[in-house]
């Protein structure tokens, strides 16, 4: 399972970097989204994908006992998803405004917006 996840993470990183190197602003945003998804999957993979009990301390006990799921990777990925969504929304609005002003989504032609 870990090998499959590692290959998937590598493929997502490679596809994201390839999209970042394209000249289109839309492909740049898609590349950033792919890099974000690859990072989220990498955090899950490093944290250990396992089926275990939720990390709840029973009433009257002081510590967790037995196997339990690690809540830290889940919290980190949830936070990263929210931040990635906000960043993508901002980039899409910025791209739309640049397209209206310049008339193209080519990154090389976005040198100036004095039109």
C-alpha positions in Angstrom: 0.0 0.0 0.0 2.8 2.4 0.8 4.5 1.7 -2.5 1.3 2.6 -4.4 0.9 5.8 -2.3 4.5 6.7 -2.9 4.1 6.2 -6.7 0.9 8.3 -6.7 2.6 11.1 -4.7 5.5 11.1 -7.2 3.2 11.2 -10.2 1.2 14.1 -8.7 4.4 16.1 -8.0 5.7 15.4 -11.5 2.4 16.4 -13.1 2.2 19.5 -10.9 5.7 20.7 -11.8 5.1 20.0 -15.5 2.0 22.1 -15.3 3.9 24.9 -13.5 6.3 25.1 -16.4 3.6 25.7 -19.0 2.9 29.2 -20.4 -0.8 29.3 -19.6 -2.0 30.9 -16.4 -4.8 28.3 -16.1 -2.2 25.5 -16.2 -0.2 27.2 -13.6 -3.2 27.2 -11.2 -3.9 23.6 -12.0 -0.2 22.8 -11.3 -0.4 24.5 -7.9 -3.5 22.5 -7.1 -1.8 19.3 -8.0 1.2 20.1 -5.8 -1.2 20.8 -2.9 -2.9 17.5 -3.4 0.4 15.7 -3.6 1.6 17.3 -0.4 -1.7 16.3 1.4 -1.3 12.7 0.3 2.4 12.8 1.3 1.4 13.9 4.8 -1.1 11.1 5.1 1.4 8.6 3.9 4.1 9.7 6.3 1.6 9.8 9.2 0.7 6.1 8.5 -2.5 5.0 6.8 -4.1 2.6 9.3 -7.5 1.6 10.5 -7.6 2.1 14.2 -9.8 3.4 17.0 -10.4 7.2 17.2 -8.1 9.0 19.6 -10.7 9.5 22.4 -9.7 9.0 26.0 -12.4 7.0 27.9 -14.0 8.6 30.9 -11.9 8.1 34.1 -8.6 7.4 32.3 -5.6 9.7 31.9 -3.9 8.3 28.8 -4.8 6.5 25.6 -4.4 2.7 25.6 -4.2 0.4 22.6 -4.0 1.3 18.9 -5.5 4.6 17.9 -5.3 6.8 14.8 -2.9 9.7 14.9 -5.0 12.9 14.7 -2.1 15.2 13.8 -1.8 14.3 10.0 -5.6 14.6 9.7 -5.6 18.1 11.3 -2.7 19.2 9.1 -4.3 18.0 5.9 -7.7 19.5 6.8 -6.0 22.9 7.4 -4.0 22.5 4.2 -7.2 21.8 2.2 -8.9 24.9 3.5 -5.9 27.1 2.8 -5.4 25.5 -0.6 -9.0 26.2 -1.5 -8.7 29.9 -0.5 -5.5 30.3 -2.4 -7.0 28.6 -5.5 -10.0 30.9 -5.4 -7.8 34.0 -5.1 -5.6 32.8 -8.0 -8.7 32.2 -10.2 -10.1 35.7 -9.5 -6.7 37.2 -10.1 -6.4 35.2 -13.4 -9.9 36.4 -14.5 -9.0 40.0 -13.8 -5.7 39.7 -15.7 -7.4 38.1 -18.6 -9.9 41.0 -18.8 -7.2 43.6 -18.7 -4.6 42.0 -21.0 -6.8 39.7 -23.1 -4.6 36.6 -22.9 -3.7 34.0 -20.4 -0.1 33.6 -21.6 2.3 34.2 -18.7 4.9 35.8 -21.0 2.5 38.5 -22.2 1.5 39.4 -18.6 4.6 41.7 -18.2 2.5 44.9 -18.1 -1.1 45.7 -17.5 -0.9 49.3 -18.7 -3.6 49.1 -21.3 
